[in-house]
């Protein structure tokens, strides 16, 4: 299987730690030691909620969540991403919202609220190969009563 090309990731500082955890198949986020807020995206200096500088702890998350929204890009913004390009918004079980790509399904209205789980796919950018978190369906949502 061919490695997927992606636009360049953000690297440096806490971003490097995030990508190292992904390499191990772990979805982790910084947790503030003062207010317990999960930081996403990673921060260099201070908690976005309480401004504490105690943001060194990285908690392993379940990787589970549900589909909150989606967008299908029909205009090419990056040469590495052919259109149409699906993007989803996932609310993780632990609370943070994450923009990601669906894995093995096309998003749409019938999947609103569907349970998803993180997977990791090997991609490459200008800095080399990396493991990108994507989300696969665990099960579709129950049909709405009508």
Chimera marker file (.cmm) of the C-alpha trace (Angstrom):
<marker_set name="trace">
<marker id="1" x="0.000" y="0.000" z="0.000" r="1" g="1" b="0" radius="0.5"/>
<marker id="2" x="1.265" y="3.470" z="-0.881" r="1" g="1" b="0" radius="0.5"/>
<marker id="3" x="1.872" y="6.007" z="1.886" r="1" g="1" b="0" radius="0.5"/>
<marker id="4" x="-0.576" y="8.915" z="1.704" r="1" g="1" b="0" radius="0.5"/>
<marker id="5" x="0.947" y="12.350" z="1.088" r="1" g="1" b="0" radius="0.5"/>
<marker id="6" x="-0.300" y="15.141" z="3.330" r="1" g="1" b="0" radius="0.5"/>
<marker id="7" x="0.404" y="18.856" z="3.754" r="1" g="1" b="0" radius="0.5"/>
<marker id="8" x="3.194" y="19.589" z="6.224" r="1" g="1" b="0" radius="0.5"/>
<marker id="9" x="2.307" y="19.097" z="9.902" r="1" g="1" b="0" radius="0.5"/>
<marker id="10" x="2.960" y="21.616" z="12.636" r="1" g="1" b="0" radius="0.5"/>
<marker id="11" x="6.191" y="20.515" z="14.334" r="1" g="1" b="0" radius="0.5"/>
<marker id="12" x="8.291" y="21.751" z="17.250" r="1" g="1" b="0" radius="0.5"/>
<marker id="13" x="7.636" y="22.103" z="20.953" r="1" g="1" b="0" radius="0.5"/>
<marker id="14" x="4.666" y="20.130" z="22.258" r="1" g="1" b="0" radius="0.5"/>
<marker id="15" x="3.607" y="19.132" z="18.733" r="1" g="1" b="0" radius="0.5"/>
<marker id="16" x="6.617" y="16.808" z="18.565" r="1" g="1" b="0" radius="0.5"/>
<marker id="17" x="5.412" y="14.994" z="21.704" r="1" g="1" b="0" radius="0.5"/>
<marker id="18" x="1.948" y="14.568" z="20.165" r="1" g="1" b="0" radius="0.5"/>
<marker id="19" x="3.408" y="12.975" z="17.018" r="1" g="1" b="0" radius="0.5"/>
<marker id="20" x="5.684" y="10.682" z="19.079" r="1" g="1" b="0" radius="0.5"/>
<marker id="21" x="2.610" y="9.343" z="20.913" r="1" g="1" b="0" radius="0.5"/>
<marker id="22" x="0.795" y="8.848" z="17.600" r="1" g="1" b="0" radius="0.5"/>
<marker id="23" x="3.811" y="6.856" z="16.373" r="1" g="1" b="0" radius="0.5"/>
<marker id="24" x="3.126" y="4.487" z="19.315" r="1" g="1" b="0" radius="0.5"/>
<marker id="25" x="-0.578" y="4.244" z="18.400" r="1" g="1" b="0" radius="0.5"/>
<marker id="26" x="-1.651" y="6.456" z="21.310" r="1" g="1" b="0" radius="0.5"/>
<marker id="27" x="-3.960" y="9.450" z="21.166" r="1" g="1" b="0" radius="0.5"/>
<marker id="28" x="-2.770" y="11.800" z="23.923" r="1" g="1" b="0" radius="0.5"/>
<marker id="29" x="-3.452" y="15.401" z="24.880" r="1" g="1" b="0" radius="0.5"/>
<marker id="30" x="-1.897" y="17.756" z="27.379" r="1" g="1" b="0" radius="0.5"/>
<marker id="31" x="-3.750" y="18.128" z="30.674" r="1" g="1" b="0" radius="0.5"/>
<marker id="32" x="-3.365" y="21.235" z="32.795" r="1" g="1" b="0" radius="0.5"/>
<marker id="33" x="-2.113" y="20.345" z="36.275" r="1" g="1" b="0" radius="0.5"/>
<marker id="34" x="-4.000" y="23.263" z="37.815" r="1" g="1" b="0" radius="0.5"/>
<marker id="35" x="-7.518" y="23.092" z="36.325" r="1" g="1" b="0" radius="0.5"/>
<marker id="36" x="-7.393" y="19.638" z="34.637" r="1" g="1" b="0" radius="0.5"/>
<marker id="37" x="-8.389" y="21.097" z="31.232" r="1" g="1" b="0" radius="0.5"/>
<marker id="38" x="-7.380" y="18.998" z="28.213" r="1" g="1" b="0" radius="0.5"/>
<marker id="39" x="-5.415" y="21.205" z="25.823" r="1" g="1" b="0" radius="0.5"/>
<marker id="40" x="-6.088" y="20.848" z="22.106" r="1" g="1" b="0" radius="0.5"/>
<marker id="41" x="-4.182" y="21.762" z="20.072" r="1" g="1" b="0" radius="0.5"/>
<marker id="42" x="-1.013" y="21.453" z="22.183" r="1" g="1" b="0" radius="0.5"/>
<marker id="43" x="0.311" y="24.621" z="23.813" r="1" g="1" b="0" radius="0.5"/>
<marker id="44" x="3.877" y="25.738" z="24.494" r="1" g="1" b="0" radius="0.5"/>
<marker id="45" x="3.516" y="27.849" z="27.582" r="1" g="1" b="0" radius="0.5"/>
<marker id="46" x="0.199" y="28.151" z="29.401" r="1" g="1" b="0" radius="0.5"/>
<marker id="47" x="-3.238" y="26.618" z="29.770" r="1" g="1" b="0" radius="0.5"/>
<marker id="48" x="-5.823" y="28.285" z="27.552" r="1" g="1" b="0" radius="0.5"/>
<marker id="49" x="-8.393" y="28.099" z="30.366" r="1" g="1" b="0" radius="0.5"/>
<marker id="50" x="-6.539" y="29.198" z="33.534" r="1" g="1" b="0" radius="0.5"/>
<marker id="51" x="-3.102" y="30.381" z="32.267" r="1" g="1" b="0" radius="0.5"/>
<marker id="52" x="-1.212" y="27.904" z="34.453" r="1" g="1" b="0" radius="0.5"/>
<marker id="53" x="2.188" y="26.925" z="33.086" r="1" g="1" b="0" radius="0.5"/>
<marker id="54" x="1.746" y="23.370" z="34.418" r="1" g="1" b="0" radius="0.5"/>
<marker id="55" x="0.933" y="21.779" z="31.022" r="1" g="1" b="0" radius="0.5"/>
<marker id="56" x="3.589" y="19.057" z="30.875" r="1" g="1" b="0" radius="0.5"/>
<marker id="57" x="1.325" y="16.052" z="31.564" r="1" g="1" b="0" radius="0.5"/>
<marker id="58" x="0.056" y="14.063" z="28.562" r="1" g="1" b="0" radius="0.5"/>
<marker id="59" x="-3.019" y="11.897" z="29.217" r="1" g="1" b="0" radius="0.5"/>
<marker id="60" x="-3.781" y="8.879" z="27.072" r="1" g="1" b="0" radius="0.5"/>
<marker id="61" x="-7.322" y="9.178" z="25.735" r="1" g="1" b="0" radius="0.5"/>
<marker id="62" x="-9.743" y="6.410" z="24.822" r="1" g="1" b="0" radius="0.5"/>
<marker id="63" x="-9.878" y="7.479" z="21.180" r="1" g="1" b="0" radius="0.5"/>
<marker id="64" x="-13.659" y="7.054" z="21.282" r="1" g="1" b="0" radius="0.5"/>
<marker id="65" x="-16.135" y="9.766" z="20.436" r="1" g="1" b="0" radius="0.5"/>
<marker id="66" x="-19.030" y="10.643" z="18.187" r="1" g="1" b="0" radius="0.5"/>
<marker id="67" x="-19.498" y="12.469" z="14.904" r="1" g="1" b="0" radius="0.5"/>
<marker id="68" x="-20.610" y="16.055" z="15.495" r="1" g="1" b="0" radius="0.5"/>
<marker id="69" x="-20.261" y="17.524" z="11.999" r="1" g="1" b="0" radius="0.5"/>
<marker id="70" x="-18.519" y="17.090" z="8.671" r="1" g="1" b="0" radius="0.5"/>
<marker id="71" x="-17.418" y="19.004" z="5.605" r="1" g="1" b="0" radius="0.5"/>
<marker id="72" x="-16.660" y="17.842" z="2.080" r="1" g="1" b="0" radius="0.5"/>
<marker id="73" x="-14.084" y="20.065" z="0.393" r="1" g="1" b="0" radius="0.5"/>
<marker id="74" x="-14.728" y="20.324" z="-3.326" r="1" g="1" b="0" radius="0.5"/>
<marker id="75" x="-12.008" y="22.873" z="-4.020" r="1" g="1" b="0" radius="0.5"/>
<marker id="76" x="-8.335" y="21.894" z="-4.006" r="1" g="1" b="0" radius="0.5"/>
<marker id="77" x="-6.468" y="23.787" z="-1.286" r="1" g="1" b="0" radius="0.5"/>
<marker id="78" x="-3.442" y="21.475" z="-1.142" r="1" g="1" b="0" radius="0.5"/>
<marker id="79" x="-1.963" y="19.516" z="-4.016" r="1" g="1" b="0" radius="0.5"/>
<marker id="80" x="-1.520" y="16.545" z="-1.648" r="1" g="1" b="0" radius="0.5"/>
<marker id="81" x="-5.288" y="16.300" z="-1.022" r="1" g="1" b="0" radius="0.5"/>
<marker id="82" x="-7.343" y="15.412" z="-4.099" r="1" g="1" b="0" radius="0.5"/>
<marker id="83" x="-10.984" y="16.529" z="-4.056" r="1" g="1" b="0" radius="0.5"/>
<marker id="84" x="-13.537" y="15.703" z="-2.875" r="1" g="1" b="0" radius="0.5"/>
<marker id="85" x="-11.878" y="15.632" z="0.560" r="1" g="1" b="0" radius="0.5"/>
<marker id="86" x="-13.872" y="14.557" z="3.634" r="1" g="1" b="0" radius="0.5"/>
<marker id="87" x="-13.234" y="16.144" z="7.023" r="1" g="1" b="0" radius="0.5"/>
<marker id="88" x="-15.115" y="15.364" z="10.217" r="1" g="1" b="0" radius="0.5"/>
<marker id="89" x="-15.545" y="16.982" z="13.614" r="1" g="1" b="0" radius="0.5"/>
<marker id="90" x="-15.419" y="14.455" z="16.452" r="1" g="1" b="0" radius="0.5"/>
<marker id="91" x="-16.308" y="15.114" z="20.074" r="1" g="1" b="0" radius="0.5"/>
<marker id="92" x="-14.062" y="12.814" z="22.071" r="1" g="1" b="0" radius="0.5"/>
<marker id="93" x="-15.492" y="10.935" z="25.062" r="1" g="1" b="0" radius="0.5"/>
<marker id="94" x="-13.158" y="13.041" z="27.234" r="1" g="1" b="0" radius="0.5"/>
<marker id="95" x="-14.641" y="16.283" z="25.856" r="1" g="1" b="0" radius="0.5"/>
<marker id="96" x="-12.299" y="17.928" z="23.324" r="1" g="1" b="0" radius="0.5"/>
<marker id="97" x="-13.393" y="18.518" z="19.731" r="1" g="1" b="0" radius="0.5"/>
<marker id="98" x="-11.022" y="17.221" z="17.051" r="1" g="1" b="0" radius="0.5"/>
<marker id="99" x="-11.015" y="17.888" z="13.308" r="1" g="1" b="0" radius="0.5"/>
<marker id="100" x="-9.894" y="14.740" z="11.513" r="1" g="1" b="0" radius="0.5"/>
<marker id="101" x="-10.513" y="12.547" z="8.501" r="1" g="1" b="0" radius="0.5"/>
<marker id="102" x="-12.963" y="9.657" z="8.352" r="1" g="1" b="0" radius="0.5"/>
<marker id="103" x="-11.486" y="6.196" z="7.823" r="1" g="1" b="0" radius="0.5"/>
<marker id="104" x="-13.517" y="3.728" z="5.762" r="1" g="1" b="0" radius="0.5"/>
<marker id="105" x="-16.722" y="5.767" z="5.461" r="1" g="1" b="0" radius="0.5"/>
<marker id="106" x="-18.196" y="8.860" z="3.820" r="1" g="1" b="0" radius="0.5"/>
<marker id="107" x="-19.805" y="11.265" z="6.310" r="1" g="1" b="0" radius="0.5"/>
<marker id="108" x="-23.323" y="12.566" z="5.841" r="1" g="1" b="0" radius="0.5"/>
<marker id="109" x="-26.559" y="13.469" z="7.657" r="1" g="1" b="0" radius="0.5"/>
<marker id="110" x="-27.502" y="9.829" z="8.335" r="1" g="1" b="0" radius="0.5"/>
<marker id="111" x="-24.313" y="9.427" z="10.390" r="1" g="1" b="0" radius="0.5"/>
<marker id="112" x="-24.814" y="12.411" z="12.701" r="1" g="1" b="0" radius="0.5"/>
<marker id="113" x="-24.006" y="11.183" z="16.211" r="1" g="1" b="0" radius="0.5"/>
<marker id="114" x="-22.382" y="7.965" z="14.994" r="1" g="1" b="0" radius="0.5"/>
<marker id="115" x="-19.858" y="6.441" z="17.387" r="1" g="1" b="0" radius="0.5"/>
<marker id="116" x="-16.297" y="6.565" z="16.073" r="1" g="1" b="0" radius="0.5"/>
<marker id="117" x="-12.909" y="5.411" z="17.261" r="1" g="1" b="0" radius="0.5"/>
<marker id="118" x="-9.376" y="6.581" z="16.487" r="1" g="1" b="0" radius="0.5"/>
<marker id="119" x="-7.158" y="4.602" z="14.158" r="1" g="1" b="0" radius="0.5"/>
<marker id="120" x="-3.719" y="5.574" z="12.874" r="1" g="1" b="0" radius="0.5"/>
<marker id="121" x="-2.748" y="5.661" z="9.228" r="1" g="1" b="0" radius="0.5"/>
<marker id="122" x="0.781" y="6.090" z="7.889" r="1" g="1" b="0" radius="0.5"/>
<marker id="123" x="1.231" y="9.334" z="5.963" r="1" g="1" b="0" radius="0.5"/>
<marker id="124" x="4.170" y="11.398" z="4.755" r="1" g="1" b="0" radius="0.5"/>
<marker id="125" x="4.868" y="15.119" z="4.538" r="1" g="1" b="0" radius="0.5"/>
<marker id="126" x="7.975" y="17.233" z="3.986" r="1" g="1" b="0" radius="0.5"/>
<marker id="127" x="9.423" y="16.010" z="7.313" r="1" g="1" b="0" radius="0.5"/>
<marker id="128" x="8.921" y="12.304" z="6.544" r="1" g="1" b="0" radius="0.5"/>
<marker id="129" x="6.526" y="9.550" z="7.565" r="1" g="1" b="0" radius="0.5"/>
<marker id="130" x="4.155" y="9.907" z="10.505" r="1" g="1" b="0" radius="0.5"/>
<marker id="131" x="1.089" y="8.229" z="11.990" r="1" g="1" b="0" radius="0.5"/>
<marker id="132" x="-2.036" y="10.344" z="11.527" r="1" g="1" b="0" radius="0.5"/>
<marker id="133" x="-5.065" y="9.824" z="13.781" r="1" g="1" b="0" radius="0.5"/>
<marker id="134" x="-8.219" y="9.232" z="11.730" r="1" g="1" b="0" radius="0.5"/>
<marker id="135" x="-11.627" y="7.985" z="12.884" r="1" g="1" b="0" radius="0.5"/>
<marker id="136" x="-13.527" y="4.840" z="11.872" r="1" g="1" b="0" radius="0.5"/>
<marker id="137" x="-17.162" y="4.001" z="12.574" r="1" g="1" b="0" radius="0.5"/>
<marker id="138" x="-17.774" y="1.816" z="15.602" r="1" g="1" b="0" radius="0.5"/>
<marker id="139" x="-21.463" y="1.556" z="14.803" r="1" g="1" b="0" radius="0.5"/>
<marker id="140" x="-23.937" y="3.788" z="12.979" r="1" g="1" b="0" radius="0.5"/>
<marker id="141" x="-26.409" y="5.780" z="15.081" r="1" g="1" b="0" radius="0.5"/>
<marker id="142" x="-29.830" y="4.299" z="15.835" r="1" g="1" b="0" radius="0.5"/>
<marker id="143" x="-32.574" y="5.444" z="13.449" r="1" g="1" b="0" radius="0.5"/>
<marker id="144" x="-34.502" y="8.475" z="14.697" r="1" g="1" b="0" radius="0.5"/>
<marker id="145" x="-38.072" y="7.839" z="15.858" r="1" g="1" b="0" radius="0.5"/>
<marker id="146" x="-40.461" y="9.578" z="13.605" r="1" g="1" b="0" radius="0.5"/>
<link id1="1" id2="2" r="1" g="1" b="0" radius="0.2"/>
<link id1="2" id2="3" r="1" g="1" b="0" radius="0.2"/>
<link id1="3" id2="4" r="1" g="1" b="0" radius="0.2"/>
<link id1="4" id2="5" r="1" g="1" b="0" radius="0.2"/>
<link id1="5" id2="6" r="1" g="1" b="0" radius="0.2"/>
<link id1="6" id2="7" r="1" g="1" b="0" radius="0.2"/>
<link id1="7" id2="8" r="1" g="1" b="0" radius="0.2"/>
<link id1="8" id2="9" r="1" g="1" b="0" radius="0.2"/>
<link id1="9" id2="10" r="1" g="1" b="0" radius="0.2"/>
<link id1="10" id2="11" r="1" g="1" b="0" radius="0.2"/>
<link id1="11" id2="12" r="1" g="1" b="0" radius="0.2"/>
<link id1="12" id2="13" r="1" g="1" b="0" radius="0.2"/>
<link id1="13" id2="14" r="1" g="1" b="0" radius="0.2"/>
<link id1="14" id2="15" r="1" g="1" b="0" radius="0.2"/>
<link id1="15" id2="16" r="1" g="1" b="0" radius="0.2"/>
<link id1="16" id2="17" r="1" g="1" b="0" radius="0.2"/>
<link id1="17" id2="18" r="1" g="1" b="0" radius="0.2"/>
<link id1="18" id2="19" r="1" g="1" b="0" radius="0.2"/>
<link id1="19" id2="20" r="1" g="1" b="0" radius="0.2"/>
<link id1="20" id2="21" r="1" g="1" b="0" radius="0.2"/>
<link id1="21" id2="22" r="1" g="1" b="0" radius="0.2"/>
<link id1="22" id2="23" r="1" g="1" b="0" radius="0.2"/>
<link id1="23" id2="24" r="1" g="1" b="0" radius="0.2"/>
<link id1="24" id2="25" r="1" g="1" b="0" radius="0.2"/>
<link id1="25" id2="26" r="1" g="1" b="0" radius="0.2"/>
<link id1="26" id2="27" r="1" g="1" b="0" radius="0.2"/>
<link id1="27" id2="28" r="1" g="1" b="0" radius="0.2"/>
<link id1="28" id2="29" r="1" g="1" b="0" radius="0.2"/>
<link id1="29" id2="30" r="1" g="1" b="0" radius="0.2"/>
<link id1="30" id2="31" r="1" g="1" b="0" radius="0.2"/>
<link id1="31" id2="32" r="1" g="1" b="0" radius="0.2"/>
<link id1="32" id2="33" r="1" g="1" b="0" radius="0.2"/>
<link id1="33" id2="34" r="1" g="1" b="0" radius="0.2"/>
<link id1="34" id2="35" r="1" g="1" b="0" radius="0.2"/>
<link id1="35" id2="36" r="1" g="1" b="0" radius="0.2"/>
<link id1="36" id2="37" r="1" g="1" b="0" radius="0.2"/>
<link id1="37" id2="38" r="1" g="1" b="0" radius="0.2"/>
<link id1="38" id2="39" r="1" g="1" b="0" radius="0.2"/>
<link id1="39" id2="40" r="1" g="1" b="0" radius="0.2"/>
<link id1="40" id2="41" r="1" g="1" b="0" radius="0.2"/>
<link id1="41" id2="42" r="1" g="1" b="0" radius="0.2"/>
<link id1="42" id2="43" r="1" g="1" b="0" radius="0.2"/>
<link id1="43" id2="44" r="1" g="1" b="0" radius="0.2"/>
<link id1="44" id2="45" r="1" g="1" b="0" radius="0.2"/>
<link id1="45" id2="46" r="1" g="1" b="0" radius="0.2"/>
<link id1="46" id2="47" r="1" g="1" b="0" radius="0.2"/>
<link id1="47" id2="48" r="1" g="1" b="0" radius="0.2"/>
<link id1="48" id2="49" r="1" g="1" b="0" radius="0.2"/>
<link id1="49" id2="50" r="1" g="1" b="0" radius="0.2"/>
<link id1="50" id2="51" r="1" g="1" b="0" radius="0.2"/>
<link id1="51" id2="52" r="1" g="1" b="0" radius="0.2"/>
<link id1="52" id2="53" r="1" g="1" b="0" radius="0.2"/>
<link id1="53" id2="54" r="1" g="1" b="0" radius="0.2"/>
<link id1="54" id2="55" r="1" g="1" b="0" radius="0.2"/>
<link id1="55" id2="56" r="1" g="1" b="0" radius="0.2"/>
<link id1="56" id2="57" r="1" g="1" b="0" radius="0.2"/>
<link id1="57" id2="58" r="1" g="1" b="0" radius="0.2"/>
<link id1="58" id2="59" r="1" g="1" b="0" radius="0.2"/>
<link id1="59" id2="60" r="1" g="1" b="0" radius="0.2"/>
<link id1="60" id2="61" r="1" g="1" b="0" radius="0.2"/>
<link id1="61" id2="62" r="1" g="1" b="0" radius="0.2"/>
<link id1="62" id2="63" r="1" g="1" b="0" radius="0.2"/>
<link id1="63" id2="64" r="1" g="1" b="0" radius="0.2"/>
<link id1="64" id2="65" r="1" g="1" b="0" radius="0.2"/>
<link id1="65" id2="66" r="1" g="1" b="0" radius="0.2"/>
<link id1="66" id2="67" r="1" g="1" b="0" radius="0.2"/>
<link id1="67" id2="68" r="1" g="1" b="0" radius="0.2"/>
<link id1="68" id2="69" r="1" g="1" b="0" radius="0.2"/>
<link id1="69" id2="70" r="1" g="1" b="0" radius="0.2"/>
<link id1="70" id2="71" r="1" g="1" b="0" radius="0.2"/>
<link id1="71" id2="72" r="1" g="1" b="0" radius="0.2"/>
<link id1="72" id2="73" r="1" g="1" b="0" radius="0.2"/>
<link id1="73" id2="74" r="1" g="1" b="0" radius="0.2"/>
<link id1="74" id2="75" r="1" g="1" b="0" radius="0.2"/>
<link id1="75" id2="76" r="1" g="1" b="0" radius="0.2"/>
<link id1="76" id2="77" r="1" g="1" b="0" radius="0.2"/>
<link id1="77" id2="78" r="1" g="1" b="0" radius="0.2"/>
<link id1="78" id2="79" r="1" g="1" b="0" radius="0.2"/>
<link id1="79" id2="80" r="1" g="1" b="0" radius="0.2"/>
<link id1="80" id2="81" r="1" g="1" b="0" radius="0.2"/>
<link id1="81" id2="82" r="1" g="1" b="0" radius="0.2"/>
<link id1="82" id2="83" r="1" g="1" b="0" radius="0.2"/>
<link id1="83" id2="84" r="1" g="1" b="0" radius="0.2"/>
<link id1="84" id2="85" r="1" g="1" b="0" radius="0.2"/>
<link id1="85" id2="86" r="1" g="1" b="0" radius="0.2"/>
<link id1="86" id2="87" r="1" g="1" b="0" radius="0.2"/>
<link id1="87" id2="88" r="1" g="1" b="0" radius="0.2"/>
<link id1="88" id2="89" r="1" g="1" b="0" radius="0.2"/>
<link id1="89" id2="90" r="1" g="1" b="0" radius="0.2"/>
<link id1="90" id2="91" r="1" g="1" b="0" radius="0.2"/>
<link id1="91" id2="92" r="1" g="1" b="0" radius="0.2"/>
<link id1="92" id2="93" r="1" g="1" b="0" radius="0.2"/>
<link id1="93" id2="94" r="1" g="1" b="0" radius="0.2"/>
<link id1="94" id2="95" r="1" g="1" b="0" radius="0.2"/>
<link id1="95" id2="96" r="1" g="1" b="0" radius="0.2"/>
<link id1="96" id2="97" r="1" g="1" b="0" radius="0.2"/>
<link id1="97" id2="98" r="1" g="1" b="0" radius="0.2"/>
<link id1="98" id2="99" r="1" g="1" b="0" radius="0.2"/>
<link id1="99" id2="100" r="1" g="1" b="0" radius="0.2"/>
<link id1="100" id2="101" r="1" g="1" b="0" radius="0.2"/>
<link id1="101" id2="102" r="1" g="1" b="0" radius="0.2"/>
<link id1="102" id2="103" r="1" g="1" b="0" radius="0.2"/>
<link id1="103" id2="104" r="1" g="1" b="0" radius="0.2"/>
<link id1="104" id2="105" r="1" g="1" b="0" radius="0.2"/>
<link id1="105" id2="106" r="1" g="1" b="0" radius="0.2"/>
<link id1="106" id2="107" r="1" g="1" b="0" radius="0.2"/>
<link id1="107" id2="108" r="1" g="1" b="0" radius="0.2"/>
<link id1="108" id2="109" r="1" g="1" b="0" radius="0.2"/>
<link id1="109" id2="110" r="1" g="1" b="0" radius="0.2"/>
<link id1="110" id2="111" r="1" g="1" b="0" radius="0.2"/>
<link id1="111" id2="112" r="1" g="1" b="0" radius="0.2"/>
<link id1="112" id2="113" r="1" g="1" b="0" radius="0.2"/>
<link id1="113" id2="114" r="1" g="1" b="0" radius="0.2"/>
<link id1="114" id2="115" r="1" g="1" b="0" radius="0.2"/>
<link id1="115" id2="116" r="1" g="1" b="0" radius="0.2"/>
<link id1="116" id2="117" r="1" g="1" b="0" radius="0.2"/>
<link id1="117" id2="118" r="1" g="1" b="0" radius="0.2"/>
<link id1="118" id2="119" r="1" g="1" b="0" radius="0.2"/>
<link id1="119" id2="120" r="1" g="1" b="0" radius="0.2"/>
<link id1="120" id2="121" r="1" g="1" b="0" radius="0.2"/>
<link id1="121" id2="122" r="1" g="1" b="0" radius="0.2"/>
<link id1="122" id2="123" r="1" g="1" b="0" radius="0.2"/>
<link id1="123" id2="124" r="1" g="1" b="0" radius="0.2"/>
<link id1="124" id2="125" r="1" g="1" b="0" radius="0.2"/>
<link id1="125" id2="126" r="1" g="1" b="0" radius="0.2"/>
<link id1="126" id2="127" r="1" g="1" b="0" radius="0.2"/>
<link id1="127" id2="128" r="1" g="1" b="0" radius="0.2"/>
<link id1="128" id2="129" r="1" g="1" b="0" radius="0.2"/>
<link id1="129" id2="130" r="1" g="1" b="0" radius="0.2"/>
<link id1="130" id2="131" r="1" g="1" b="0" radius="0.2"/>
<link id1="131" id2="132" r="1" g="1" b="0" radius="0.2"/>
<link id1="132" id2="133" r="1" g="1" b="0" radius="0.2"/>
<link id1="133" id2="134" r="1" g="1" b="0" radius="0.2"/>
<link id1="134" id2="135" r="1" g="1" b="0" radius="0.2"/>
<link id1="135" id2="136" r="1" g="1" b="0" radius="0.2"/>
<link id1="136" id2="137" r="1" g="1" b="0" radius="0.2"/>
<link id1="137" id2="138" r="1" g="1" b="0" radius="0.2"/>
<link id1="138" id2="139" r="1" g="1" b="0" radius="0.2"/>
<link id1="139" id2="140" r="1" g="1" b="0" radius="0.2"/>
<link id1="140" id2="141" r="1" g="1" b="0" radius="0.2"/>
<link id1="141" id2="142" r="1" g="1" b="0" radius="0.2"/>
<link id1="142" id2="143" r="1" g="1" b="0" radius="0.2"/>
<link id1="143" id2="144" r="1" g="1" b="0" radius="0.2"/>
<link id1="144" id2="145" r="1" g="1" b="0" radius="0.2"/>
<link id1="145" id2="146" r="1" g="1" b="0" radius="0.2"/>
</marker_set>
